Amino acid sequence: MTRLGDLERAVMDVLWDSVPGTSDGITVREVADALDGRELAYTTVMTVLDRLAGKGMVQREREGRAWRYRAAASREAHIAQLMLDALDLGGSRDAALVRFARSVTGTEAEVLRAALGAEADGTGNGAAELTDRVEPPSADGIGRGPRVDKAADR
């Protein structure tokens, strides 16, 4: 999977953060407007979206004379694929997984245990209770990741 540049990531964040459940997608103008604080030309945003479509990151559909864009996969699916790709970089996958497991926080370990437990018992949704309480990413991108609300555990 291709890693995203800064502007590509910003555009994907707009698509990922667009109204959930709408499969219609959003226009180039709507993406450009959502990129607050960036003085980008319409054609620049259009070029980035076109390149992302070429990479398979976005899907587009013609609506009149315009295109509507939506992410081809969720943010979580993209991140998971990046993690899997990182494991394929060489060396021992097992060693990399052990190192990763030792670096996660307690709540992140809980999420992993629940997901693995669900996989082991065949339900596939054992982590749903924990992941339903995962905080959304912050606007500045800091703190992305599974941080579980401890108050909900009481």
PASEBA-1860 file (N, C-alpha, C; in nm, 3 decimals):
! residues 154
1> MTRLGDLE> 0.084/-0.118/0.000/0.000/0.000/0.000/0.089/0.124/0.000 ~ 0.048/0.220/-0.076/0.123/0.344/-0.089/0.103/0.431/0.034 ~ 0.212/0.485/0.085/0.202/0.582/0.195/0.156/0.714/0.137 ~ 0.087/0.790/0.218/0.031/0.916/0.172/0.121/1.032/0.208 ~ 0.129/1.129/0.117/0.198/1.254/0.147/0.109/1.341/0.234 ~ 0.162/1.454/0.278/0.091/1.544/0.369/-0.043/1.590/0.312 ~ -0.044/1.638/0.189/-0.167/1.689/0.129/-0.263/1.574/0.099 ~ -0.211/1.461/0.054/-0.297/1.345/0.030/-0.364/1.301/0.160
9> RAVMDVLW> -0.288/1.301/0.268/-0.343/1.262/0.398/-0.451/1.360/0.442 ~ -0.428/1.488/0.422/-0.528/1.588/0.460/-0.657/1.568/0.380 ~ -0.645/1.540/0.252/-0.762/1.516/0.168/-0.834/1.389/0.213 ~ -0.758/1.282/0.241/-0.819/1.158/0.288/-0.889/1.180/0.422 ~ -0.830/1.261/0.509/-0.894/1.291/0.638/-1.030/1.356/0.616 ~ -1.039/1.445/0.518/-1.167/1.508/0.486/-1.267/1.402/0.441 ~ -1.225/1.313/0.354/-1.314/1.208/0.305/-1.355/1.113/0.418 ~ -1.258/1.073/0.500/-1.288/0.983/0.611/-1.380/1.048/0.713
17> DSVPGTSD> -1.366/1.179/0.732/-1.445/1.250/0.832/-1.577/1.303/0.778 ~ -1.604/1.282/0.649/-1.730/1.330/0.592/-1.844/1.252/0.655 ~ -1.962/1.297/0.636/-2.079/1.243/0.705/-2.083/1.090/0.687 ~ -2.074/1.017/0.799/-2.078/0.871/0.791/-2.213/0.821/0.739 ~ -2.209/0.713/0.666/-2.331/0.652/0.616/-2.379/0.708/0.484 ~ -2.318/0.815/0.436/-2.356/0.867/0.306/-2.261/0.808/0.202 ~ -2.319/0.740/0.107/-2.236/0.677/0.005/-2.223/0.763/-0.119 ~ -2.284/0.882/-0.114/-2.281/0.969/-0.231/-2.144/1.031/-0.254
25> GITVREVA> -2.065/1.046/-0.149/-1.935/1.111/-0.163/-1.948/1.262/-0.160 ~ -1.835/1.328/-0.177/-1.834/1.475/-0.176/-1.757/1.527/-0.297 ~ -1.785/1.649/-0.333/-1.725/1.710/-0.452/-1.588/1.769/-0.421 ~ -1.516/1.802/-0.526/-1.385/1.867/-0.512/-1.401/1.996/-0.433 ~ -1.504/2.075/-0.465/-1.528/2.202/-0.396/-1.549/2.179/-0.246 ~ -1.627/2.077/-0.210/-1.653/2.048/-0.069/-1.524/2.005/0.002 ~ -1.440/1.928/-0.066/-1.311/1.890/-0.007/-1.225/2.013/0.013 ~ -1.216/2.098/-0.091/-1.134/2.220/-0.084/-1.182/2.310/0.030
33> DALDGREL> -1.313/2.324/0.044/-1.368/2.408/0.151/-1.337/2.351/0.289 ~ -1.332/2.219/0.299/-1.306/2.154/0.428/-1.159/2.162/0.468 ~ -1.073/2.192/0.375/-0.929/2.203/0.406/-0.900/2.341/0.460 ~ -0.954/2.369/0.578/-0.940/2.499/0.643/-0.793/2.536/0.658 ~ -0.765/2.664/0.640/-0.631/2.715/0.664/-0.533/2.688/0.552 ~ -0.574/2.616/0.451/-0.485/2.589/0.338/-0.535/2.669/0.219 ~ -0.448/2.746/0.164/-0.482/2.827/0.047/-0.453/2.744/-0.078 ~ -0.542/2.651/-0.110/-0.521/2.561/-0.222/-0.613/2.596/-0.337
41> AYTTVMTV> -0.560/2.590/-0.457/-0.642/2.610/-0.575/-0.733/2.490/-0.595 ~ -0.847/2.513/-0.652/-0.943/2.407/-0.682/-0.875/2.297/-0.764 ~ -0.795/2.339/-0.862/-0.730/2.241/-0.950/-0.627/2.155/-0.875 ~ -0.567/2.211/-0.770/-0.472/2.133/-0.690/-0.546/2.021/-0.618 ~ -0.659/2.054/-0.557/-0.738/1.954/-0.486/-0.790/1.850/-0.586 ~ -0.831/1.896/-0.703/-0.879/1.804/-0.806/-0.769/1.707/-0.849 ~ -0.647/1.757/-0.863/-0.533/1.673/-0.902/-0.503/1.570/-0.793 ~ -0.505/1.613/-0.668/-0.478/1.520/-0.557/-0.584/1.411/-0.555
49> LDRLAGKG> -0.711/1.447/-0.569/-0.818/1.347/-0.570/-0.804/1.252/-0.689 ~ -0.765/1.305/-0.804/-0.744/1.221/-0.923/-0.630/1.121/-0.899 ~ -0.523/1.168/-0.839/-0.411/1.078/-0.808/-0.449/0.973/-0.705 ~ -0.526/1.013/-0.604/-0.574/0.917/-0.504/-0.665/0.813/-0.567 ~ -0.745/0.854/-0.664/-0.830/0.759/-0.737/-0.742/0.661/-0.815 ~ -0.635/0.712/-0.875/-0.543/0.626/-0.949/-0.473/0.526/-0.859 ~ -0.452/0.562/-0.735/-0.387/0.473/-0.637/-0.486/0.376/-0.573 ~ -0.615/0.393/-0.605/-0.716/0.306/-0.547/-0.761/0.347/-0.408
57> MVQREREG> -0.720/0.465/-0.363/-0.756/0.512/-0.230/-0.897/0.572/-0.225 ~ -0.942/0.627/-0.337/-1.076/0.686/-0.342/-1.152/0.629/-0.460 ~ -1.283/0.632/-0.447/-1.372/0.596/-0.556/-1.441/0.722/-0.599 ~ -1.472/0.731/-0.726/-1.542/0.850/-0.773/-1.655/0.810/-0.865 ~ -1.754/0.898/-0.867/-1.872/0.875/-0.948/-1.913/1.007/-1.011 ~ -1.945/1.002/-1.137/-1.984/1.121/-1.211/-2.124/1.165/-1.168 ~ -2.136/1.295/-1.142/-2.266/1.355/-1.113/-2.276/1.481/-1.197 ~ -2.347/1.472/-1.308/-2.352/1.584/-1.400/-2.213/1.607/-1.459
65> RAWRYRAA> -2.162/1.729/-1.443/-2.028/1.761/-1.493/-1.921/1.743/-1.386 ~ -1.962/1.715/-1.264/-1.867/1.703/-1.153/-1.849/1.556/-1.113 ~ -1.746/1.533/-1.034/-1.722/1.402/-0.975/-1.752/1.410/-0.825 ~ -1.800/1.301/-0.769/-1.818/1.288/-0.625/-1.720/1.181/-0.579 ~ -1.648/1.211/-0.471/-1.542/1.123/-0.421/-1.577/1.069/-0.284 ~ -1.535/0.945/-0.258/-1.547/0.885/-0.126/-1.428/0.792/-0.107 ~ -1.392/0.772/0.019/-1.279/0.684/0.050/-1.315/0.541/0.008 ~ -1.218/0.471/-0.050/-1.240/0.333/-0.092/-1.245/0.238/0.028
73> ASREAHIA> -1.179/0.275/0.136/-1.177/0.195/0.258/-1.176/0.289/0.377 ~ -1.211/0.237/0.492/-1.213/0.320/0.613/-1.071/0.356/0.656 ~ -1.061/0.457/0.739/-0.933/0.498/0.797/-0.869/0.380/0.870 ~ -0.951/0.307/0.947/-0.901/0.194/1.024/-0.847/0.084/0.934 ~ -0.915/0.057/0.823/-0.868/-0.044/0.728/-0.735/-0.001/0.666 ~ -0.723/0.127/0.635/-0.598/0.180/0.578/-0.482/0.165/0.676 ~ -0.506/0.202/0.800/-0.401/0.193/0.902/-0.362/0.048/0.925 ~ -0.462/-0.040/0.931/-0.433/-0.183/0.949/-0.346/-0.235/0.835
81> QLMLDALD> -0.377/-0.192/0.712/-0.297/-0.237/0.598/-0.155/-0.182/0.606 ~ -0.139/-0.058/0.650/-0.005/-0.002/0.669/0.075/-0.084/0.771 ~ 0.007/-0.125/0.878/0.074/-0.206/0.980/0.116/-0.341/0.922 ~ 0.029/-0.403/0.845/0.064/-0.531/0.782/0.179/-0.515/0.683 ~ 0.175/-0.406/0.607/0.285/-0.379/0.512/0.416/-0.360/0.586 ~ 0.412/-0.293/0.702/0.533/-0.273/0.781/0.590/-0.406/0.828 ~ 0.503/-0.500/0.860/0.549/-0.633/0.903/0.622/-0.707/0.789 ~ 0.587/-0.672/0.666/0.648/-0.738/0.550/0.780/-0.675/0.508
89> LGGSRDAA> 0.827/-0.573/0.578/0.948/-0.503/0.538/1.074/-0.588/0.551 ~ 1.065/-0.694/0.619/1.181/-0.781/0.633/1.205/-0.816/0.778 ~ 1.297/-0.904/0.799/1.324/-0.948/0.935/1.216/-1.042/0.983 ~ 1.205/-1.054/1.111/1.110/-1.147/1.171/0.978/-1.079/1.204 ~ 0.870/-1.127/1.144/0.737/-1.074/1.175/0.706/-1.097/1.322 ~ 0.744/-1.215/1.372/0.718/-1.248/1.512/0.787/-1.149/1.606 ~ 0.912/-1.119/1.578/0.986/-1.026/1.663/0.923/-0.887/1.659 ~ 0.880/-0.845/1.541/0.816/-0.714/1.527/0.684/-0.711/1.603
97> LVRFARSV> 0.607/-0.818/1.595/0.479/-0.824/1.667/0.500/-0.821/1.818 ~ 0.600/-0.895/1.866/0.628/-0.895/2.010/0.669/-0.756/2.055 ~ 0.754/-0.691/1.978/0.799/-0.555/2.014/0.681/-0.459/2.015 ~ 0.594/-0.472/1.917/0.475/-0.387/1.911/0.386/-0.412/2.033 ~ 0.361/-0.540/2.062/0.274/-0.576/2.175/0.327/-0.520/2.306 ~ 0.458/-0.516/2.320/0.517/-0.463/2.444/0.512/-0.311/2.450 ~ 0.483/-0.247/2.338/0.485/-0.101/2.336/0.346/-0.038/2.352 ~ 0.240/-0.118/2.347/0.107/-0.060/2.357/0.069/-0.033/2.503
105> TGTEAEVL> -0.026/0.057/2.521/-0.073/0.090/2.656/-0.164/-0.021/2.706 ~ -0.199/-0.013/2.832/-0.289/-0.112/2.891/-0.423/-0.120/2.822 ~ -0.483/-0.006/2.793/-0.614/-0.007/2.727/-0.604/-0.057/2.584 ~ -0.494/-0.024/2.516/-0.474/-0.076/2.381/-0.459/-0.228/2.385 ~ -0.389/-0.278/2.487/-0.373/-0.423/2.503/-0.510/-0.489/2.527 ~ -0.598/-0.420/2.602/-0.734/-0.473/2.624/-0.808/-0.488/2.492 ~ -0.797/-0.388/2.407/-0.864/-0.393/2.277/-0.810/-0.509/2.195 ~ -0.678/-0.525/2.194/-0.618/-0.637/2.120/-0.663/-0.772/2.175
113> RAALGAEA> -0.663/-0.786/2.308/-0.707/-0.912/2.370/-0.852/-0.944/2.333 ~ -0.937/-0.843/2.339/-1.079/-0.864/2.306/-1.094/-0.906/2.159 ~ -1.019/-0.842/2.070/-1.027/-0.877/1.928/-0.976/-1.018/1.905 ~ -0.866/-1.055/1.968/-0.812/-1.190/1.954/-0.905/-1.293/2.016 ~ -0.966/-1.259/2.128/-1.062/-1.349/2.192/-1.183/-1.374/2.104 ~ -1.230/-1.270/2.039/-1.345/-1.283/1.950/-1.309/-1.371/1.831 ~ -1.189/-1.357/1.782/-1.142/-1.438/1.670/-1.133/-1.584/1.712 ~ -1.083/-1.607/1.834/-1.065/-1.743/1.884/-1.198/-1.813/1.910
121> DGTGNGAA> -1.299/-1.738/1.959/-1.426/-1.803/1.989/-1.522/-1.802/1.870 ~ -1.477/-1.743/1.758/-1.555/-1.748/1.635/-1.665/-1.646/1.623 ~ -1.680/-1.558/1.723/-1.787/-1.458/1.714/-1.748/-1.342/1.627 ~ -1.621/-1.309/1.625/-1.573/-1.200/1.541/-1.609/-1.062/1.588 ~ -1.681/-1.050/1.702/-1.721/-0.916/1.748/-1.696/-0.895/1.896 ~ -1.609/-0.971/1.956/-1.582/-0.958/2.099/-1.523/-0.825/2.138 ~ -1.460/-0.758/2.045/-1.401/-0.628/2.076/-1.499/-0.514/2.055 ~ -1.619/-0.544/2.010/-1.715/-0.438/1.979/-1.744/-0.351/2.099
129> ELTDRVEP> -1.758/-0.410/2.217/-1.788/-0.333/2.337/-1.678/-0.232/2.365 ~ -1.552/-0.273/2.348/-1.441/-0.180/2.372/-1.429/-0.079/2.259 ~ -1.437/-0.124/2.134/-1.414/-0.032/2.022/-1.528/0.067/2.005 ~ -1.646/0.036/2.059/-1.754/0.134/2.054/-1.721/0.257/2.137 ~ -1.629/0.244/2.233/-1.592/0.355/2.320/-1.460/0.419/2.279 ~ -1.404/0.379/2.164/-1.278/0.437/2.120/-1.302/0.582/2.081 ~ -1.216/0.668/2.128/-1.231/0.811/2.101/-1.197/0.840/1.956 ~ -1.266/0.934/1.893/-1.231/0.973/1.757/-1.099/1.049/1.759
137> PSADGIGR> -1.030/1.053/1.644/-0.903/1.125/1.640/-0.925/1.274/1.659 ~ -0.826/1.339/1.715/-0.835/1.483/1.735/-0.815/1.555/1.603 ~ -0.858/1.679/1.595/-0.848/1.756/1.472/-0.704/1.777/1.428 ~ -0.611/1.784/1.523/-0.472/1.807/1.487/-0.396/1.678/1.462 ~ -0.465/1.563/1.470/-0.401/1.435/1.442/-0.324/1.378/1.558 ~ -0.318/1.449/1.669/-0.245/1.399/1.785/-0.336/1.304/1.861 ~ -0.280/1.197/1.905/-0.357/1.104/1.986/-0.442/1.008/1.906 ~ -0.414/0.989/1.778/-0.488/0.890/1.702/-0.456/0.753/1.757
145> GPRVDKAA> -0.557/0.676/1.774/-0.535/0.541/1.821/-0.641/0.501/1.921 ~ -0.642/0.375/1.954/-0.748/0.326/2.041/-0.729/0.364/2.186 ~ -0.791/0.475/2.226/-0.790/0.516/2.365/-0.929/0.492/2.419 ~ -0.944/0.403/2.510/-1.074/0.366/2.561/-1.113/0.455/2.679 ~ -1.239/0.494/2.682/-1.292/0.577/2.790/-1.305/0.492/2.915 ~ -1.220/0.518/3.013/-1.221/0.438/3.136/-1.347/0.459/3.217 ~ -1.411/0.576/3.207/-1.532/0.601/3.284/-1.642/0.504/3.245 ~ -1.642/0.461/3.121/-1.745/0.367/3.074/-1.727/0.228/3.135
153> DR> -1.607/0.199/3.188/-1.578/0.069/3.247/-1.629/0.059/3.390 ~ -1.669/0.169/3.452/-1.708/0.169/3.593/-1.852/0.129/3.611
END
